[in-house]
């Protein structure tokens, strides 16, 4: 996304801008320079629209996620509609949630909470540095929903790490909510899947009340899919 933003700004070398600022700052600059994020988000939307439902379900992880019948709420920071399309293709009713107004009240629908918005709700999209700063205040309706959804449930993070600063505030929130856990088999209700985690990662996540589940790194998608399959066993 950042590379395309640089191209639309008239350059073919994103490394030059990355020497001056972060990816989020580059996207902020794009919005200031172009006056709108639409040229970039429209390009990204067209790229995602090329994937068919069968393409999506060919992903081992998506194919297993839709089989988690006991899971009625998925959170994602992606803008695409791959997860809800995969759920519908698998015969499950799904509703995308980007704001309080479209929270699903029919419990037969699986909620796919687009925590950073999606292409159908561009005003809710979290893209630039300023957008992330606003979200980190943890005062929006979506933040309150996250707090409510976490309580009384187990949480599994897939595809995130400390290398992704955009979701570190979610780890912070989990730590605050789960600081005083009730007795449980592991002492944890939040888990994260990491490929061959280091002691550094294990200790830092454990300090945030998040237990690390290790998978191999040779075939991460396949390993995660096997984990999800075992969760249903």
FILO-477200 format. One record per atom (N, C-alpha, C): x, y, z. Coordinates in steps of 0.2 Angstrom, whole numbers, padded with zeros to 4 digits, always signed. Layout:
N
XYZ ...
END
This chain:
233
+0004-0006+0000 +0000+0000+0000 +0004+0006+0000 +0010+0006+0004 +0014+0012+0004 +0018+0013-0002 +0020+0007-0005 +0024+0007-0011 +0020+0011-0017 +0013+0009-0017 +0009+0012-0022 +0007+0019-0021 +0007+0021-0014 +0006+0028-0012 +0012+0032-0015 +0018+0029-0015 +0024+0033-0017 +0024+0033-0025 +0021+0028-0028 +0021+0028-0035 +0016+0034-0037 +0010+0034-0034 +0005+0039-0036 +0007+0046-0034 +0012+0047-0030 +0015+0053-0028 +0020+0055-0033 +0022+0051-0038 +0026+0052-0044 +0033+0050-0043 +0034+0045-0038 +0041+0042-0037 +0041+0034-0038 +0046+0031-0040 +0047+0024-0040 +0051+0021-0035 +0053+0025-0030 +0058+0023-0025 +0056+0024-0018 +0052+0020-0015 +0049+0021-0008 +0054+0021-0003 +0060+0019-0004 +0065+0019+0001 +0068+0026+0003 +0067+0030-0002 +0069+0037-0001 +0064+0041+0004 +0058+0039+0003 +0053+0042+0008 +0054+0039+0015 +0055+0032+0015 +0056+0028+0021 +0062+0031+0025 +0067+0034+0022 +0073+0036+0026 +0071+0043+0029 +0065+0046+0027 +0063+0052+0031 +0057+0051+0036 +0054+0045+0035 +0048+0044+0040 +0045+0037+0039 +0041+0036+0044 +0038+0029+0044 +0033+0028+0039 +0030+0022+0038 +0025+0020+0033 +0019+0025+0035 +0017+0025+0041 +0011+0029+0043 +0012+0036+0041 +0018+0039+0042 +0019+0046+0040 +0019+0047+0033 +0021+0042+0029 +0021+0042+0022 +0013+0043+0019 +0009+0039+0022 +0002+0039+0021 -0001+0045+0023 +0001+0048+0028 -0001+0054+0031 +0000+0060+0026 +0007+0059+0023 +0009+0064+0018 +0005+0063+0012 +0003+0057+0010 -0001+0056+0004 -0007+0060+0004 -0011+0059+0010 -0017+0062+0011 -0017+0070+0011 -0011+0072+0014 -0010+0080+0014 -0009+0082+0006 -0005+0078+0003 -0003+0080-0004 -0008+0080-0009 -0012+0074-0009 -0017+0072-0013 -0024+0075-0011 -0025+0077-0005 -0031+0080-0003 -0036+0074-0001 -0034+0068-0002 -0039+0063-0001 -0035+0056-0001 -0038+0051+0002 -0035+0044+0002 -0038+0040-0004 -0043+0043-0007 -0047+0039-0012 -0043+0036-0017 -0038+0039-0020 -0034+0036-0026 -0031+0030-0024 -0029+0030-0017 -0025+0024-0015 -0030+0019-0012 -0035+0020-0009 -0040+0015-0006 -0044+0012-0012 -0045+0016-0017 -0048+0013-0023 -0044+0008-0027 -0038+0010-0027 -0033+0005-0030 -0033-0001-0027 -0032-0001-0020 -0032-0007-0016 -0038-0011-0016 -0044-0008-0016 -0050-0011-0017 -0050-0015-0023 -0048-0012-0029 -0048-0016-0035 -0044-0022-0035 -0038-0021-0032 -0033-0027-0031 -0037-0033-0027 -0040-0031-0022 -0043-0036-0018 -0049-0039-0021 -0053-0035-0025 -0059-0038-0029 -0057-0043-0034 -0051-0044-0036 -0049-0049-0041 -0049-0056-0038 -0049-0057-0032 -0049-0063-0029 -0056-0066-0029 -0057-0072-0031 -0064-0076-0031 -0065-0079-0024 -0071-0081-0022 -0072-0085-0016 -0068-0091-0016 -0067-0095-0021 -0063-0101-0021 -0056-0099-0020 -0054-0094-0022 -0047-0092-0021 -0046-0091-0013 -0051-0087-0010 -0050-0086-0003 -0050-0092+0001 -0055-0097-0001 -0055-0103+0003 -0050-0108+0002 -0046-0106-0004 -0040-0111-0005 -0034-0109+0000 -0035-0104+0004 -0031-0102+0009 -0032-0107+0015 -0027-0111+0017 -0028-0115+0023 -0031-0112+0029 -0029-0106+0031 -0031-0103+0037 -0038-0101+0036 -0040-0098+0031 -0047-0096+0030 -0052-0102+0030 -0049-0107+0027 -0053-0113+0026 -0055-0116+0033 -0050-0115+0038 -0051-0118+0044 -0055-0113+0049 -0054-0106+0048 -0057-0101+0052 -0065-0102+0051 -0067-0103+0045 -0074-0103+0044 -0077-0110+0047 -0073-0114+0049 -0076-0121+0052 -0076-0120+0060 -0074-0114+0063 -0074-0114+0070 -0081-0112+0072 -0086-0116+0072 -0093-0115+0074 -0094-0112+0080 -0090-0113+0085 -0091-0110+0092 -0088-0103+0092 -0085-0100+0087 -0083-0093+0086 -0088-0089+0083 -0091-0084+0086 -0096-0080+0083 -0093-0073+0082 -0087-0072+0084 -0085-0065+0083 -0077-0065+0080 -0076-0062+0075 -0069-0062+0072 -0067-0054+0072 -0061-0053+0074 -0059-0046+0074 -0053-0046+0068 -0053-0041+0064 -0048-0040+0059 -0046-0033+0058 -0039-0032+0057 -0037-0025+0055 -0036-0024+0048 -0038-0030+0044 -0038-0029+0037 -0044-0025+0034 -0043-0022+0028 -0049-0019+0025 -0053-0023+0021 -0050-0029+0018 -0054-0033+0013 -0060-0037+0016 -0064-0040+0012 -0069-0043+0014 -0068-0051+0013 -0062-0053+0014 -0061-0060+0012 -0064-0065+0018 -0064-0063+0024 -0066-0067+0029 -0074-0068+0029 -0077-0062+0028 -0085-0063+0027 -0087-0067+0021 -0083-0066+0016 -0085-0070+0010 -0083-0077+0011 -0078-0079+0014 -0076-0086+0016 -0082-0089+0020 -0084-0085+0025 -0089-0088+0030 -0096-0089+0026 -0098-0084+0021 -0104-0085+0017 -0103-0091+0013 -0097-0092+0010 -0096-0097+0005 -0097-0104+0009 -0095-0104+0015 -0095-0110+0019 -0102-0111+0022 -0107-0107+0020 -0114-0107+0023 -0116-0104+0029 -0111-0099+0032 -0113-0096+0038 -0115-0089+0036 -0119-0086+0040 -0121-0079+0039 -0116-0075+0042 -0114-0070+0039 -0109-0065+0041 -0111-0058+0041 -0109-0054+0045 -0110-0047+0045 -0104-0043+0047 -0102-0038+0042 -0096-0034+0044 -0098-0029+0048 -0094-0027+0053 -0095-0022+0058 -0090-0017+0058 -0091-0011+0056 -0086-0005+0056 -0088+0000+0061 -0094+0000+0063 -0096+0005+0068 -0102+0003+0072 -0104+0007+0077 -0109+0004+0082 -0116+0003+0078 -0117+0007+0073 -0123+0007+0069 -0124+0000+0066 -0119-0003+0064 -0120-0010+0061 -0118-0016+0065 -0118-0015+0071 -0117-0021+0075 -0123-0026+0074 -0121-0032+0074 -0126-0038+0072 -0130-0039+0079 -0137-0039+0078 -0141-0040+0084 -0144-0047+0083 -0143-0050+0077 -0146-0057+0076 -0140-0061+0078 -0140-0065+0083 -0135-0070+0085 -0133-0075+0080 -0137-0076+0075 -0136-0081+0070 -0131-0079+0065 -0129-0073+0065 -0124-0070+0061 -0117-0070+0065 -0112-0071+0061 -0106-0071+0063 -0103-0063+0062 -0101-0060+0067 -0098-0053+0067 -0091-0053+0065 -0090-0050+0059 -0083-0049+0057 -0082-0041+0058 -0078-0040+0064 -0077-0033+0066 -0071-0031+0062 -0072-0026+0058 -0067-0023+0054 -0064-0017+0059 -0059-0018+0063 -0057-0014+0068 -0054-0007+0065 -0051-0008+0059 -0048-0002+0056 -0053+0000+0050 -0059-0002+0050 -0063+0000+0044 -0063-0004+0038 -0066-0003+0033 -0066-0006+0026 -0068-0002+0021 -0067-0004+0015 -0068+0000+0009 -0076+0002+0008 -0080-0001+0011 -0087+0001+0011 -0089+0006+0016 -0084+0008+0020 -0085+0013+0025 -0078+0017+0026 -0077+0021+0020 -0070+0024+0020 -0069+0029+0026 -0074+0032+0028 -0073+0037+0034 -0071+0033+0040 -0072+0027+0041 -0070+0023+0047 -0063+0020+0046 -0060+0021+0040 -0054+0017+0039 -0048+0021+0043 -0044+0017+0046 -0038+0019+0050 -0032+0018+0045 -0029+0023+0043 -0024+0022+0038 -0018+0026+0039 -0019+0033+0041 -0013+0037+0042 -0011+0037+0050 -0005+0041+0051 -0003+0041+0058 -0008+0045+0062 -0011+0050+0060 -0016+0053+0064 -0022+0049+0065 -0024+0044+0061 -0029+0040+0062 -0028+0035+0068 -0021+0033+0068 -0019+0028+0073 -0019+0031+0080 -0016+0038+0080 -0016+0042+0086 -0023+0042+0089 -0028+0044+0085 -0035+0044+0087 -0037+0038+0090 -0036+0032+0087 -0038+0026+0089 -0035+0024+0096 -0029+0026+0097 -0025+0024+0103 -0028+0028+0109 -0032+0032+0108 -0036+0035+0114 -0041+0030+0117 -0042+0025+0113 -0047+0019+0116 -0053+0022+0118 -0056+0027+0114 -0063+0030+0117 -0068+0029+0112 -0067+0026+0106 -0072+0025+0101 -0077+0020+0103 -0083+0020+0099 -0088+0014+0100 -0085+0007+0099 -0080+0007+0094 -0077+0001+0092 -0072-0002+0098 -0069+0003+0101 -0065+0001+0107 -0069-0001+0113 -0075+0002+0114 -0079-0001+0119 -0082-0008+0118 -0083-0009+0111 -0086-0015+0109 -0080-0021+0110 -0074-0019+0108 -0069-0024+0110 -0068-0025+0117 -0069-0021+0121 -0068-0022+0129 -0074-0027+0131 -0080-0025+0128 -0085-0030+0130 -0085-0037+0127 -0082-0037+0121 -0082-0044+0118 -0076-0048+0121 -0071-0045+0124 -0065-0048+0127 -0068-0052+0133 -0071-0048+0137 -0073-0050+0144 -0077-0057+0143 -0075-0062+0147 -0079-0068+0147 -0077-0073+0141 -0073-0071+0137 -0071-0075+0131 -0063-0076+0131 -0061-0081+0128 -0054-0082+0126 -0052-0079+0120 -0047-0076+0119 -0045-0072+0113 -0038-0075+0110 -0039-0076+0104 -0033-0079+0100 -0031-0074+0095 -0025-0072+0095 -0022-0068+0090 -0018-0072+0085 -0020-0070+0078 -0016-0074+0073 -0014-0069+0068 -0007-0069+0066 -0004-0064+0061 -0002-0058+0064 -0001-0057+0071 +0002-0051+0074 +0008-0053+0078 +0012-0047+0079 +0018-0048+0083 +0020-0041+0085 +0025-0041+0090 +0027-0034+0092 +0030-0030+0086 +0031-0033+0081 +0034-0029+0075 +0028-0025+0071 +0022-0026+0074 +0016-0022+0071 +0014-0017+0076 +0017-0011+0076 +0015-0006+0081 +0008-0004+0081 +0004-0006+0075 -0003-0003+0074 -0008-0007+0079 -0005-0013+0081 -0010-0017+0086 -0007-0018+0093 -0001-0015+0094 +0001-0015+0101 -0003-0012+0106 -0007-0007+0104 -0012-0004+0109 -0018-0010+0111 -0019-0014+0106 -0024-0020+0108 -0021-0024+0113 -0014-0026+0112 -0011-0030+0117 -0011-0026+0124 -0010-0020+0124 -0010-0016+0130 -0017-0016+0133 -0022-0016+0129 -0029-0016+0132 -0030-0023+0135 -0028-0028+0131 -0029-0035+0134 -0026-0036+0141 -0020-0033+0141 -0016-0033+0148 -0020-0030+0153 -0023-0024+0152 -0027-0021+0157 -0033-0025+0159 -0036-0028+0154 -0043-0031+0156 -0041-0038+0159 -0036-0041+0157 -0034-0048+0160 -0029-0048+0166 -0028-0042+0168 -0023-0042+0174 -0024-0046+0180 -0031-0047+0181 -0033-0051+0187 -0038-0056+0184 -0035-0062+0182 -0038-0067+0179 -0041-0072+0184 -0047-0075+0183 -0049-0080+0187 -0045-0086+0186 -0046-0091+0191 -0042-0097+0190 -0043-0101+0183 -0038-0103+0180 -0039-0107+0174 -0034-0111+0173 -0034-0116+0168 -0029-0121+0167 -0022-0118+0166 -0022-0113+0162 -0015-0110+0160 -0014-0103+0164 -0019-0101+0167 -0018-0094+0170 -0019-0089+0165 -0021-0090+0158 -0022-0086+0153 -0028-0086+0149 -0031-0081+0147 -0037-0081+0142 -0035-0078+0136 -0029-0076+0135 -0027-0073+0128 -0021-0076+0126 -0021-0078+0119 -0016-0082+0116 -0014-0079+0110 -0007-0080+0108 -0005-0077+0101 -0001-0083+0098 -0002-0084+0092 +0001-0089+0088 +0008-0086+0085 +0014-0088+0086 +0020-0086+0083 +0024-0091+0080 +0027-0090+0075 +0032-0095+0072 +0039-0095+0076 +0040-0101+0079 +0047-0102+0082 +0048-0095+0087 +0044-0094+0092 +0045-0088+0096 +0052-0088+0100 +0055-0083+0101 +0061-0082+0105 +0059-0081+0112 +0064-0082+0116 +0063-0080+0123 +0060-0073+0125 +0063-0069+0120 +0061-0061+0121 +0054-0061+0120 +0051-0064+0115 +0044-0063+0113 +0040-0067+0118 +0042-0073+0121 +0038-0076+0126 +0037-0072+0132 +0043-0069+0134 +0043-0066+0141 +0039-0059+0140 +0039-0056+0135 +0036-0049+0134 +0028-0050+0133 +0026-0056+0129 +0019-0057+0129 +0016-0060+0135 +0020-0064+0139 +0018-0066+0145 +0017-0061+0150 +0021-0056+0150 +0020-0050+0154 +0014-0046+0153 +0011-0047+0147 +0005-0044+0145 -0001-0049+0145 +0000-0054+0149 -0005-0059+0150 -0008-0062+0144 -0003-0063+0139 -0004-0066+0133 +0001-0072+0132 -0002-0078+0132 +0002-0084+0131 +0004-0086+0124 +0010-0087+0123 +0012-0089+0116 +0011-0096+0114 +0008-0097+0108 +0008-0104+0105 +0012-0104+0099 +0017-0109+0100 +0022-0109+0095 +0020-0114+0089 +0022-0112+0083 +0021-0116+0077 +0028-0115+0073 +0029-0120+0069 +0035-0120+0064 +0034-0115+0059 +0040-0113+0057 +0041-0107+0052 +0042-0110+0045 +0042-0116+0044 +0043-0119+0037 +0037-0118+0033 +0031-0119+0036 +0025-0118+0032 +0020-0115+0037 +0020-0108+0038 +0016-0105+0044 +0009-0106+0043 +0006-0105+0036 -0001-0105+0035 -0003-0112+0037 +0001-0117+0035 -0001-0124+0036 -0001-0126+0043 +0004-0123+0047 +0004-0125+0054 -0002-0121+0058 -0003-0115+0056 -0009-0112+0059 -0015-0115+0058 -0016-0118+0051 -0022-0121+0049 -0023-0128+0054 -0017-0131+0055 -0017-0137+0059 -0019-0136+0066 -0017-0130+0069 -0019-0128+0075 -0026-0127+0076 -0029-0123+0071 -0036-0122+0071 -0040-0128+0071 -0038-0133+0067 -0041-0139+0066 -0041-0143+0073 -0036-0143+0076 -0035-0146+0083 -0040-0143+0088 -0041-0136+0087 -0046-0133+0092 -0053-0135+0091 -0055-0138+0085 -0061-0141+0084 -0062-0148+0086 -0056-0151+0088 -0056-0158+0089 -0059-0160+0097 
END
